[in-house]
Amino acid sequence: MSEKYIVRLYDGFDRLWIDISKPVLLTDAEKIWNERTDYGTKKTSFDDIDYYKIFPAETKMLRRPK
């Protein structure tokens, strides 16, 4: 079975992680991340306030919406 990944957005204003994708294959997660970050040129780090990151799908976030 192939491992699944999820794309999440860190909302710097509310300081929460928000799921952007459902669990998908890494290649699909990378495609979503590339679309959202303009191929890694924006919204990729904490300094951007809101930023996107790819995580293994089973990763539990400490700060996420209820």
Predicted model as a PDB file, atoms N, CA, C, CB and O in Angstrom, pLDDT in the B-factor column:
MODEL        1                                                                  
ATOM      1  N   MET A   1       0.844  -1.189   0.000  1.00 49.00           N  
ATOM      2  CA  MET A   1       0.000   0.000   0.000  1.00 49.00           C  
ATOM      3  C   MET A   1       0.885   1.246   0.000  1.00 49.00           C  
ATOM      4  CB  MET A   1      -0.958   0.001   1.226  1.00 49.00           C  
ATOM      5  O   MET A   1       1.864   1.304   0.744  1.00 49.00           O  
ATOM      6  N   SER A   2       0.560   2.224  -0.807  1.00 67.00           N  
ATOM      7  CA  SER A   2       1.327   3.460  -0.895  1.00 67.00           C  
ATOM      8  C   SER A   2       0.962   4.388   0.253  1.00 67.00           C  
ATOM      9  CB  SER A   2       1.087   4.155  -2.243  1.00 67.00           C  
ATOM     10  O   SER A   2      -0.199   4.492   0.648  1.00 67.00           O  
ATOM     11  N   GLU A   3       1.975   5.055   0.774  1.00 95.00           N  
ATOM     12  CA  GLU A   3       1.741   5.999   1.865  1.00 95.00           C  
ATOM     13  C   GLU A   3       0.986   7.213   1.342  1.00 95.00           C  
ATOM     14  CB  GLU A   3       3.075   6.429   2.517  1.00 95.00           C  
ATOM     15  O   GLU A   3       1.208   7.659   0.216  1.00 95.00           O  
ATOM     16  N   LYS A   4       0.097   7.740   2.167  1.00 97.00           N  
ATOM     17  CA  LYS A   4      -0.700   8.910   1.793  1.00 97.00           C  
ATOM     18  C   LYS A   4      -0.182  10.152   2.513  1.00 97.00           C  
ATOM     19  CB  LYS A   4      -2.195   8.681   2.122  1.00 97.00           C  
ATOM     20  O   LYS A   4       0.397  10.074   3.596  1.00 97.00           O  
ATOM     21  N   TYR A   5      -0.410  11.292   1.879  1.00 98.00           N  
ATOM     22  CA  TYR A   5       0.024  12.583   2.396  1.00 98.00           C  
ATOM     23  C   TYR A   5      -1.133  13.566   2.344  1.00 98.00           C  
ATOM     24  CB  TYR A   5       1.230  13.120   1.598  1.00 98.00           C  
ATOM     25  O   TYR A   5      -2.117  13.358   1.634  1.00 98.00           O  
ATOM     26  N   ILE A   6      -0.997  14.643   3.112  1.00 98.00           N  
ATOM     27  CA  ILE A   6      -2.029  15.674   3.129  1.00 98.00           C  
ATOM     28  C   ILE A   6      -1.364  17.046   3.075  1.00 98.00           C  
ATOM     29  CB  ILE A   6      -2.929  15.542   4.393  1.00 98.00           C  
ATOM     30  O   ILE A   6      -0.320  17.264   3.690  1.00 98.00           O  
ATOM     31  N   VAL A   7      -1.973  17.962   2.342  1.00 98.00           N  
ATOM     32  CA  VAL A   7      -1.477  19.338   2.267  1.00 98.00           C  
ATOM     33  C   VAL A   7      -2.263  20.145   3.299  1.00 98.00           C  
ATOM     34  CB  VAL A   7      -1.634  19.948   0.805  1.00 98.00           C  
ATOM     35  O   VAL A   7      -3.490  20.080   3.362  1.00 98.00           O  
ATOM     36  N   ARG A   8      -1.525  20.901   4.100  1.00 97.00           N  
ATOM     37  CA  ARG A   8      -2.167  21.726   5.119  1.00 97.00           C  
ATOM     38  C   ARG A   8      -1.690  23.168   4.995  1.00 97.00           C  
ATOM     39  CB  ARG A   8      -1.876  21.179   6.533  1.00 97.00           C  
ATOM     40  O   ARG A   8      -0.571  23.448   4.567  1.00 97.00           O  
ATOM     41  N   LEU A   9      -2.584  24.065   5.387  1.00 97.00           N  
ATOM     42  CA  LEU A   9      -2.285  25.492   5.434  1.00 97.00           C  
ATOM     43  C   LEU A   9      -2.175  25.904   6.892  1.00 97.00           C  
ATOM     44  CB  LEU A   9      -3.376  26.332   4.692  1.00 97.00           C  
ATOM     45  O   LEU A   9      -3.057  25.602   7.696  1.00 97.00           O  
ATOM     46  N   TYR A  10      -1.090  26.593   7.235  1.00 96.00           N  
ATOM     47  CA  TYR A  10      -0.988  27.179   8.563  1.00 96.00           C  
ATOM     48  C   TYR A  10      -1.541  28.584   8.475  1.00 96.00           C  
ATOM     49  CB  TYR A  10       0.487  27.174   9.093  1.00 96.00           C  
ATOM     50  O   TYR A  10      -0.990  29.430   7.771  1.00 96.00           O  
ATOM     51  N   ASP A  11      -2.625  28.839   9.183  1.00 94.00           N  
ATOM     52  CA  ASP A  11      -3.248  30.157   9.234  1.00 94.00           C  
ATOM     53  C   ASP A  11      -2.565  30.933  10.357  1.00 94.00           C  
ATOM     54  CB  ASP A  11      -4.810  30.059   9.462  1.00 94.00           C  
ATOM     55  O   ASP A  11      -2.844  30.707  11.534  1.00 94.00           O  
ATOM     56  N   GLY A  12      -1.681  31.836   9.992  1.00 94.00           N  
ATOM     57  CA  GLY A  12      -0.900  32.576  10.970  1.00 94.00           C  
ATOM     58  C   GLY A  12      -1.714  33.526  11.815  1.00 94.00           C  
ATOM     59  O   GLY A  12      -1.304  33.855  12.929  1.00 94.00           O  
ATOM     60  N   PHE A  13      -2.851  33.978  11.325  1.00 93.00           N  
ATOM     61  CA  PHE A  13      -3.703  34.872  12.111  1.00 93.00           C  
ATOM     62  C   PHE A  13      -4.370  34.105  13.246  1.00 93.00           C  
ATOM     63  CB  PHE A  13      -4.769  35.536  11.215  1.00 93.00           C  
ATOM     64  O   PHE A  13      -4.324  34.527  14.401  1.00 93.00           O  
ATOM     65  N   ASP A  14      -4.992  32.973  12.911  1.00 91.00           N  
ATOM     66  CA  ASP A  14      -5.675  32.160  13.923  1.00 91.00           C  
ATOM     67  C   ASP A  14      -4.761  31.121  14.560  1.00 91.00           C  
ATOM     68  CB  ASP A  14      -6.868  31.468  13.307  1.00 91.00           C  
ATOM     69  O   ASP A  14      -5.129  30.473  15.540  1.00 91.00           O  
ATOM     70  N   ARG A  15      -3.559  30.968  13.990  1.00 91.00           N  
ATOM     71  CA  ARG A  15      -2.558  30.011  14.473  1.00 91.00           C  
ATOM     72  C   ARG A  15      -3.108  28.587  14.516  1.00 91.00           C  
ATOM     73  CB  ARG A  15      -2.069  30.418  15.862  1.00 91.00           C  
ATOM     74  O   ARG A  15      -3.031  27.898  15.533  1.00 91.00           O  
ATOM     75  N   LEU A  16      -3.667  28.168  13.377  1.00 92.00           N  
ATOM     76  CA  LEU A  16      -4.252  26.837  13.237  1.00 92.00           C  
ATOM     77  C   LEU A  16      -3.806  26.198  11.935  1.00 92.00           C  
ATOM     78  CB  LEU A  16      -5.783  26.906  13.297  1.00 92.00           C  
ATOM     79  O   LEU A  16      -3.533  26.889  10.954  1.00 92.00           O  
ATOM     80  N   TRP A  17      -3.733  24.868  11.934  1.00 94.00           N  
ATOM     81  CA  TRP A  17      -3.502  24.108  10.707  1.00 94.00           C  
ATOM     82  C   TRP A  17      -4.850  23.726  10.115  1.00 94.00           C  
ATOM     83  CB  TRP A  17      -2.632  22.839  10.980  1.00 94.00           C  
ATOM     84  O   TRP A  17      -5.738  23.262  10.830  1.00 94.00           O  
ATOM     85  N   ILE A  18      -5.005  23.922   8.809  1.00 94.00           N  
ATOM     86  CA  ILE A  18      -6.249  23.614   8.103  1.00 94.00           C  
ATOM     87  C   ILE A  18      -5.931  22.628   6.989  1.00 94.00           C  
ATOM     88  CB  ILE A  18      -6.922  24.909   7.532  1.00 94.00           C  
ATOM     89  O   ILE A  18      -5.018  22.857   6.196  1.00 94.00           O  
ATOM     90  N   ASP A  19      -6.679  21.532   6.927  1.00 96.00           N  
ATOM     91  CA  ASP A  19      -6.493  20.556   5.852  1.00 96.00           C  
ATOM     92  C   ASP A  19      -6.945  21.164   4.528  1.00 96.00           C  
ATOM     93  CB  ASP A  19      -7.278  19.247   6.148  1.00 96.00           C  
ATOM     94  O   ASP A  19      -8.069  21.650   4.410  1.00 96.00           O  
ATOM     95  N   ILE A  20      -6.062  21.133   3.540  1.00 97.00           N  
ATOM     96  CA  ILE A  20      -6.375  21.643   2.204  1.00 97.00           C  
ATOM     97  C   ILE A  20      -6.744  20.490   1.270  1.00 97.00           C  
ATOM     98  CB  ILE A  20      -5.178  22.438   1.631  1.00 97.00           C  
ATOM     99  O   ILE A  20      -7.555  20.656   0.359  1.00 97.00           O  
ATOM    100  N   SER A  21      -6.154  19.343   1.499  1.00 97.00           N  
ATOM    101  CA  SER A  21      -6.443  18.183   0.656  1.00 97.00           C  
ATOM    102  C   SER A  21      -6.928  17.026   1.511  1.00 97.00           C  
ATOM    103  CB  SER A  21      -5.197  17.767  -0.153  1.00 97.00           C  
ATOM    104  O   SER A  21      -6.811  17.039   2.736  1.00 97.00           O  
ATOM    105  N   LYS A  22      -7.460  16.054   0.851  1.00 97.00           N  
ATOM    106  CA  LYS A  22      -7.733  14.771   1.502  1.00 97.00           C  
ATOM    107  C   LYS A  22      -6.429  13.962   1.424  1.00 97.00           C  
ATOM    108  CB  LYS A  22      -8.959  13.996   0.810  1.00 97.00           C  
ATOM    109  O   LYS A  22      -5.506  14.394   0.733  1.00 97.00           O  
ATOM    110  N   PRO A  23      -6.314  12.839   2.083  1.00 98.00           N  
ATOM    111  CA  PRO A  23      -5.108  12.020   1.937  1.00 98.00           C  
ATOM    112  C   PRO A  23      -4.926  11.563   0.483  1.00 98.00           C  
ATOM    113  CB  PRO A  23      -5.176  10.795   2.876  1.00 98.00           C  
ATOM    114  O   PRO A  23      -5.824  10.977  -0.122  1.00 98.00           O  
ATOM    115  N   VAL A  24      -3.742  11.848  -0.050  1.00 98.00           N  
ATOM    116  CA  VAL A  24      -3.436  11.533  -1.456  1.00 98.00           C  
ATOM    117  C   VAL A  24      -2.014  10.997  -1.557  1.00 98.00           C  
ATOM    118  CB  VAL A  24      -3.611  12.790  -2.365  1.00 98.00           C  
ATOM    119  O   VAL A  24      -1.253  11.058  -0.591  1.00 98.00           O  
ATOM    120  N   LEU A  25      -1.662  10.479  -2.711  1.00 97.00           N  
ATOM    121  CA  LEU A  25      -0.278  10.057  -2.964  1.00 97.00           C  
ATOM    122  C   LEU A  25       0.637  11.284  -2.958  1.00 97.00           C  
ATOM    123  CB  LEU A  25      -0.166   9.294  -4.326  1.00 97.00           C  
ATOM    124  O   LEU A  25       0.191  12.405  -3.201  1.00 97.00           O  
ATOM    125  N   LEU A  26       1.910  11.058  -2.679  1.00 97.00           N  
ATOM    126  CA  LEU A  26       2.864  12.162  -2.588  1.00 97.00           C  
ATOM    127  C   LEU A  26       2.893  12.996  -3.862  1.00 97.00           C  
ATOM    128  CB  LEU A  26       4.253  11.629  -2.292  1.00 97.00           C  
ATOM    129  O   LEU A  26       2.957  14.223  -3.786  1.00 97.00           O  
ATOM    130  N   THR A  27       2.849  12.370  -5.013  1.00 97.00           N  
ATOM    131  CA  THR A  27       2.890  13.137  -6.274  1.00 97.00           C  
ATOM    132  C   THR A  27       1.687  14.081  -6.383  1.00 97.00           C  
ATOM    133  CB  THR A  27       2.918  12.175  -7.491  1.00 97.00           C  
ATOM    134  O   THR A  27       1.819  15.198  -6.883  1.00 97.00           O  
ATOM    135  N   ASP A  28       0.523  13.637  -5.919  1.00 98.00           N  
ATOM    136  CA  ASP A  28      -0.663  14.500  -5.939  1.00 98.00           C  
ATOM    137  C   ASP A  28      -0.541  15.615  -4.907  1.00 98.00           C  
ATOM    138  CB  ASP A  28      -1.935  13.674  -5.675  1.00 98.00           C  
ATOM    139  O   ASP A  28      -0.937  16.750  -5.172  1.00 98.00           O  
ATOM    140  N   ALA A  29       0.002  15.302  -3.736  1.00 98.00           N  
ATOM    141  CA  ALA A  29       0.203  16.323  -2.709  1.00 98.00           C  
ATOM    142  C   ALA A  29       1.179  17.390  -3.207  1.00 98.00           C  
ATOM    143  CB  ALA A  29       0.724  15.684  -1.401  1.00 98.00           C  
ATOM    144  O   ALA A  29       0.971  18.581  -2.976  1.00 98.00           O  
ATOM    145  N   GLU A  30       2.224  16.969  -3.877  1.00 98.00           N  
ATOM    146  CA  GLU A  30       3.192  17.922  -4.431  1.00 98.00           C  
ATOM    147  C   GLU A  30       2.546  18.806  -5.491  1.00 98.00           C  
ATOM    148  CB  GLU A  30       4.395  17.180  -5.028  1.00 98.00           C  
ATOM    149  O   GLU A  30       2.848  19.996  -5.570  1.00 98.00           O  
ATOM    150  N   LYS A  31       1.673  18.245  -6.296  1.00 98.00           N  
ATOM    151  CA  LYS A  31       0.970  19.033  -7.317  1.00 98.00           C  
ATOM    152  C   LYS A  31       0.110  20.113  -6.652  1.00 98.00           C  
ATOM    153  CB  LYS A  31       0.087  18.113  -8.209  1.00 98.00           C  
ATOM    154  O   LYS A  31       0.116  21.266  -7.085  1.00 98.00           O  
ATOM    155  N   ILE A  32      -0.622  19.741  -5.608  1.00 98.00           N  
ATOM    156  CA  ILE A  32      -1.461  20.703  -4.887  1.00 98.00           C  
ATOM    157  C   ILE A  32      -0.586  21.776  -4.251  1.00 98.00           C  
ATOM    158  CB  ILE A  32      -2.316  19.991  -3.807  1.00 98.00           C  
ATOM    159  O   ILE A  32      -0.885  22.966  -4.350  1.00 98.00           O  
ATOM    160  N   TRP A  33       0.502  21.353  -3.594  1.00 98.00           N  
ATOM    161  CA  TRP A  33       1.417  22.298  -2.951  1.00 98.00           C  
ATOM    162  C   TRP A  33       1.991  23.262  -3.983  1.00 98.00           C  
ATOM    163  CB  TRP A  33       2.555  21.548  -2.225  1.00 98.00           C  
ATOM    164  O   TRP A  33       2.060  24.465  -3.734  1.00 98.00           O  
ATOM    165  N   ASN A  34       2.400  22.749  -5.129  1.00 98.00           N  
ATOM    166  CA  ASN A  34       2.944  23.610  -6.191  1.00 98.00           C  
ATOM    167  C   ASN A  34       1.916  24.625  -6.676  1.00 98.00           C  
ATOM    168  CB  ASN A  34       3.424  22.761  -7.369  1.00 98.00           C  
ATOM    169  O   ASN A  34       2.253  25.785  -6.912  1.00 98.00           O  
ATOM    170  N   GLU A  35       0.671  24.200  -6.826  1.00 98.00           N  
ATOM    171  CA  GLU A  35      -0.393  25.116  -7.258  1.00 98.00           C  
ATOM    172  C   GLU A  35      -0.618  26.219  -6.229  1.00 98.00           C  
ATOM    173  CB  GLU A  35      -1.702  24.345  -7.496  1.00 98.00           C  
ATOM    174  O   GLU A  35      -0.791  27.384  -6.589  1.00 98.00           O  
ATOM    175  N   ARG A  36      -0.617  25.850  -4.951  1.00 97.00           N  
ATOM    176  CA  ARG A  36      -0.902  26.817  -3.881  1.00 97.00           C  
ATOM    177  C   ARG A  36       0.267  27.750  -3.595  1.00 97.00           C  
ATOM    178  CB  ARG A  36      -1.276  26.087  -2.614  1.00 97.00           C  
ATOM    179  O   ARG A  36       0.056  28.866  -3.120  1.00 97.00           O  
ATOM    180  N   THR A  37       1.489  27.320  -3.871  1.00 98.00           N  
ATOM    181  CA  THR A  37       2.680  28.110  -3.533  1.00 98.00           C  
ATOM    182  C   THR A  37       3.367  28.720  -4.753  1.00 98.00           C  
ATOM    183  CB  THR A  37       3.667  27.246  -2.788  1.00 98.00           C  
ATOM    184  O   THR A  37       4.469  29.256  -4.641  1.00 98.00           O  
ATOM    185  N   ASP A  38       2.728  28.642  -5.903  1.00 97.00           N  
ATOM    186  CA  ASP A  38       3.344  29.120  -7.150  1.00 97.00           C  
ATOM    187  C   ASP A  38       4.720  28.480  -7.318  1.00 97.00           C  
ATOM    188  CB  ASP A  38       3.463  30.676  -7.155  1.00 97.00           C  
ATOM    189  O   ASP A  38       5.731  29.153  -7.520  1.00 97.00           O  
ATOM    190  N   TYR A  39       4.712  27.144  -7.225  1.00 97.00           N  
ATOM    191  CA  TYR A  39       5.919  26.315  -7.358  1.00 97.00           C  
ATOM    192  C   TYR A  39       7.006  26.689  -6.343  1.00 97.00           C  
ATOM    193  CB  TYR A  39       6.479  26.439  -8.771  1.00 97.00           C  
ATOM    194  O   TYR A  39       8.191  26.779  -6.667  1.00 97.00           O  
ATOM    195  N   GLY A  40       6.556  26.900  -5.117  1.00 96.00           N  
ATOM    196  CA  GLY A  40       7.493  27.145  -4.031  1.00 96.00           C  
ATOM    197  C   GLY A  40       8.033  28.557  -3.933  1.00 96.00           C  
ATOM    198  O   GLY A  40       9.012  28.792  -3.224  1.00 96.00           O  
ATOM    199  N   THR A  41       7.417  29.505  -4.631  1.00 97.00           N  
ATOM    200  CA  THR A  41       7.918  30.883  -4.607  1.00 97.00           C  
ATOM    201  C   THR A  41       7.175  31.772  -3.619  1.00 97.00           C  
ATOM    202  CB  THR A  41       7.823  31.484  -5.984  1.00 97.00           C  
ATOM    203  O   THR A  41       7.588  32.911  -3.398  1.00 97.00           O  
ATOM    204  N   LYS A  42       6.081  31.283  -3.011  1.00 97.00           N  
ATOM    205  CA  LYS A  42       5.360  32.076  -2.013  1.00 97.00           C  
ATOM    206  C   LYS A  42       4.647  31.149  -1.030  1.00 97.00           C  
ATOM    207  CB  LYS A  42       4.342  33.030  -2.697  1.00 97.00           C  
ATOM    208  O   LYS A  42       4.335  30.000  -1.342  1.00 97.00           O  
ATOM    209  N   LYS A  43       4.403  31.676   0.150  1.00 98.00           N  
ATOM    210  CA  LYS A  43       3.668  30.959   1.193  1.00 98.00           C  
ATOM    211  C   LYS A  43       4.247  29.573   1.505  1.00 98.00           C  
ATOM    212  CB  LYS A  43       2.227  30.815   0.780  1.00 98.00           C  
ATOM    213  O   LYS A  43       3.539  28.566   1.497  1.00 98.00           O  
ATOM    214  N   THR A  44       5.554  29.557   1.780  1.00 97.00           N  
ATOM    215  CA  THR A  44       6.230  28.285   2.059  1.00 97.00           C  
ATOM    216  C   THR A  44       6.923  28.233   3.413  1.00 97.00           C  
ATOM    217  CB  THR A  44       7.234  28.012   0.992  1.00 97.00           C  
ATOM    218  O   THR A  44       7.470  27.196   3.789  1.00 97.00           O  
ATOM    219  N   SER A  45       6.906  29.348   4.155  1.00 96.00           N  
ATOM    220  CA  SER A  45       7.605  29.342   5.448  1.00 96.00           C  
ATOM    221  C   SER A  45       6.830  30.147   6.486  1.00 96.00           C  
ATOM    222  CB  SER A  45       9.030  29.910   5.296  1.00 96.00           C  
ATOM    223  O   SER A  45       5.952  30.945   6.158  1.00 96.00           O  
ATOM    224  N   PHE A  46       7.179  29.912   7.734  1.00 94.00           N  
ATOM    225  CA  PHE A  46       6.536  30.598   8.854  1.00 94.00           C  
ATOM    226  C   PHE A  46       6.604  32.116   8.691  1.00 94.00           C  
ATOM    227  CB  PHE A  46       7.189  30.184  10.174  1.00 94.00           C  
ATOM    228  O   PHE A  46       5.684  32.820   9.106  1.00 94.00           O  
ATOM    229  N   ASP A  47       7.672  32.623   8.099  1.00 95.00           N  
ATOM    230  CA  ASP A  47       7.825  34.067   7.891  1.00 95.00           C  
ATOM    231  C   ASP A  47       6.757  34.639   6.968  1.00 95.00           C  
ATOM    232  CB  ASP A  47       9.196  34.365   7.324  1.00 95.00           C  
ATOM    233  O   ASP A  47       6.525  35.848   6.974  1.00 95.00           O  
ATOM    234  N   ASP A  48       6.110  33.802   6.182  1.00 96.00           N  
ATOM    235  CA  ASP A  48       5.046  34.260   5.283  1.00 96.00           C  
ATOM    236  C   ASP A  48       3.708  34.400   6.008  1.00 96.00           C  
ATOM    237  CB  ASP A  48       4.899  33.294   4.110  1.00 96.00           C  
ATOM    238  O   ASP A  48       2.726  34.827   5.401  1.00 96.00           O  
ATOM    239  N   ILE A  49       3.653  34.056   7.263  1.00 94.00           N  
ATOM    240  CA  ILE A  49       2.478  34.082   8.134  1.00 94.00           C  
ATOM    241  C   ILE A  49       1.519  32.949   7.791  1.00 94.00           C  
ATOM    242  CB  ILE A  49       1.758  35.432   8.024  1.00 94.00           C  
ATOM    243  O   ILE A  49       1.300  32.069   8.622  1.00 94.00           O  
ATOM    244  N   ASP A  50       0.944  32.943   6.598  1.00 97.00           N  
ATOM    245  CA  ASP A  50       0.148  31.808   6.127  1.00 97.00           C  
ATOM    246  C   ASP A  50       1.032  31.008   5.174  1.00 97.00           C  
ATOM    247  CB  ASP A  50      -1.193  32.280   5.418  1.00 97.00           C  
ATOM    248  O   ASP A  50       1.597  31.566   4.234  1.00 97.00           O  
ATOM    249  N   TYR A  51       1.153  29.702   5.414  1.00 98.00           N  
ATOM    250  CA  TYR A  51       2.010  28.907   4.526  1.00 98.00           C  
ATOM    251  C   TYR A  51       1.519  27.465   4.443  1.00 98.00           C  
ATOM    252  CB  TYR A  51       3.470  28.939   5.014  1.00 98.00           C  
ATOM    253  O   TYR A  51       0.788  26.985   5.309  1.00 98.00           O  
ATOM    254  N   TYR A  52       1.943  26.788   3.373  1.00 98.00           N  
ATOM    255  CA  TYR A  52       1.522  25.420   3.070  1.00 98.00           C  
ATOM    256  C   TYR A  52       2.654  24.440   3.355  1.00 98.00           C  
ATOM    257  CB  TYR A  52       1.072  25.303   1.602  1.00 98.00           C  
ATOM    258  O   TYR A  52       3.833  24.756   3.196  1.00 98.00           O  
ATOM    259  N   LYS A  53       2.260  23.239   3.781  1.00 98.00           N  
ATOM    260  CA  LYS A  53       3.228  22.193   4.046  1.00 98.00           C  
ATOM    261  C   LYS A  53       2.577  20.837   3.785  1.00 98.00           C  
ATOM    262  CB  LYS A  53       3.760  22.285   5.501  1.00 98.00           C  
ATOM    263  O   LYS A  53       1.363  20.680   3.914  1.00 98.00           O  
ATOM    264  N   ILE A  54       3.400  19.868   3.417  1.00 98.00           N  
ATOM    265  CA  ILE A  54       2.930  18.496   3.176  1.00 98.00           C  
ATOM    266  C   ILE A  54       3.330  17.636   4.371  1.00 98.00           C  
ATOM    267  CB  ILE A  54       3.522  17.911   1.838  1.00 98.00           C  
ATOM    268  O   ILE A  54       4.468  17.682   4.837  1.00 98.00           O  
ATOM    269  N   PHE A  55       2.369  16.853   4.853  1.00 97.00           N  
ATOM    270  CA  PHE A  55       2.594  15.965   5.989  1.00 97.00           C  
ATOM    271  C   PHE A  55       2.122  14.559   5.650  1.00 97.00           C  
ATOM    272  CB  PHE A  55       1.870  16.488   7.246  1.00 97.00           C  
ATOM    273  O   PHE A  55       1.223  14.393   4.826  1.00 97.00           O  
ATOM    274  N   PRO A  56       2.717  13.540   6.276  1.00 97.00           N  
ATOM    275  CA  PRO A  56       2.115  12.209   6.179  1.00 97.00           C  
ATOM    276  C   PRO A  56       0.669  12.314   6.694  1.00 97.00           C  
ATOM    277  CB  PRO A  56       2.947  11.135   7.004  1.00 97.00           C  
ATOM    278  O   PRO A  56       0.415  13.005   7.681  1.00 97.00           O  
ATOM    279  N   ALA A  57      -0.260  11.645   6.042  1.00 96.00           N  
ATOM    280  CA  ALA A  57      -1.691  11.799   6.336  1.00 96.00           C  
ATOM    281  C   ALA A  57      -2.046  11.482   7.780  1.00 96.00           C  
ATOM    282  CB  ALA A  57      -2.495  10.914   5.428  1.00 96.00           C  
ATOM    283  O   ALA A  57      -2.996  12.053   8.317  1.00 96.00           O  
ATOM    284  N   GLU A  58      -1.311  10.594   8.415  1.00 94.00           N  
ATOM    285  CA  GLU A  58      -1.660  10.220   9.789  1.00 94.00           C  
ATOM    286  C   GLU A  58      -1.134  11.211  10.840  1.00 94.00           C  
ATOM    287  CB  GLU A  58      -1.119   8.837  10.088  1.00 94.00           C  
ATOM    288  O   GLU A  58      -1.366  11.021  12.034  1.00 94.00           O  
ATOM    289  N   THR A  59      -0.435  12.257  10.408  1.00 93.00           N  
ATOM    290  CA  THR A  59       0.108  13.250  11.335  1.00 93.00           C  
ATOM    291  C   THR A  59      -1.025  14.003  12.016  1.00 93.00           C  
ATOM    292  CB  THR A  59       1.043  14.235  10.600  1.00 93.00           C  
ATOM    293  O   THR A  59      -1.900  14.557  11.351  1.00 93.00           O  
ATOM    294  N   LYS A  60      -1.005  14.021  13.336  1.00 90.00           N  
ATOM    295  CA  LYS A  60      -1.989  14.759  14.127  1.00 90.00           C  
ATOM    296  C   LYS A  60      -1.390  16.106  14.499  1.00 90.00           C  
ATOM    297  CB  LYS A  60      -2.412  13.961  15.405  1.00 90.00           C  
ATOM    298  O   LYS A  60      -0.295  16.176  15.057  1.00 90.00           O  
ATOM    299  N   MET A  61      -2.109  17.167  14.189  1.00 87.00           N  
ATOM    300  CA  MET A  61      -1.625  18.512  14.479  1.00 87.00           C  
ATOM    301  C   MET A  61      -2.095  18.946  15.868  1.00 87.00           C  
ATOM    302  CB  MET A  61      -2.111  19.513  13.401  1.00 87.00           C  
ATOM    303  O   MET A  61      -3.200  18.604  16.291  1.00 87.00           O  
ATOM    304  N   LEU A  62      -1.265  19.686  16.560  1.00 79.00           N  
ATOM    305  CA  LEU A  62      -1.623  20.154  17.895  1.00 79.00           C  
ATOM    306  C   LEU A  62      -2.619  21.303  17.849  1.00 79.00           C  
ATOM    307  CB  LEU A  62      -0.381  20.584  18.647  1.00 79.00           C  
ATOM    308  O   LEU A  62      -3.482  21.422  18.718  1.00 79.00           O  
ATOM    309  N   ARG A  63      -2.496  22.142  16.837  1.00 65.00           N  
ATOM    310  CA  ARG A  63      -3.404  23.285  16.718  1.00 65.00           C  
ATOM    311  C   ARG A  63      -4.158  23.179  15.406  1.00 65.00           C  
ATOM    312  CB  ARG A  63      -2.631  24.632  16.801  1.00 65.00           C  
ATOM    313  O   ARG A  63      -3.635  23.492  14.336  1.00 65.00           O  
ATOM    314  N   ARG A  64      -5.408  22.728  15.517  1.00 60.00           N  
ATOM    315  CA  ARG A  64      -6.237  22.606  14.326  1.00 60.00           C  
ATOM    316  C   ARG A  64      -7.668  22.929  14.680  1.00 60.00           C  
ATOM    317  CB  ARG A  64      -6.133  21.198  13.715  1.00 60.00           C  
ATOM    318  O   ARG A  64      -8.054  22.807  15.842  1.00 60.00           O  
ATOM    319  N   PRO A  65      -8.479  23.346  13.695  1.00 61.00           N  
ATOM    320  CA  PRO A  65      -9.881  23.673  13.987  1.00 61.00           C  
ATOM    321  C   PRO A  65     -10.625  22.470  14.529  1.00 61.00           C  
ATOM    322  CB  PRO A  65     -10.583  24.194  12.736  1.00 61.00           C  
ATOM    323  O   PRO A  65     -10.305  21.331  14.189  1.00 61.00           O  
ATOM    324  N   LYS A  66     -11.604  22.716  15.360  1.00 61.00           N  
ATOM    325  CA  LYS A  66     -12.395  21.624  15.936  1.00 61.00           C  
ATOM    326  C   LYS A  66     -13.465  21.160  14.976  1.00 61.00           C  
ATOM    327  CB  LYS A  66     -13.031  22.056  17.251  1.00 61.00           C  
ATOM    328  O   LYS A  66     -14.226  20.247  15.295  1.00 61.00           O  
TER     329      LYS A  66                                                      
ENDMDL                                                                          
END                                                                             
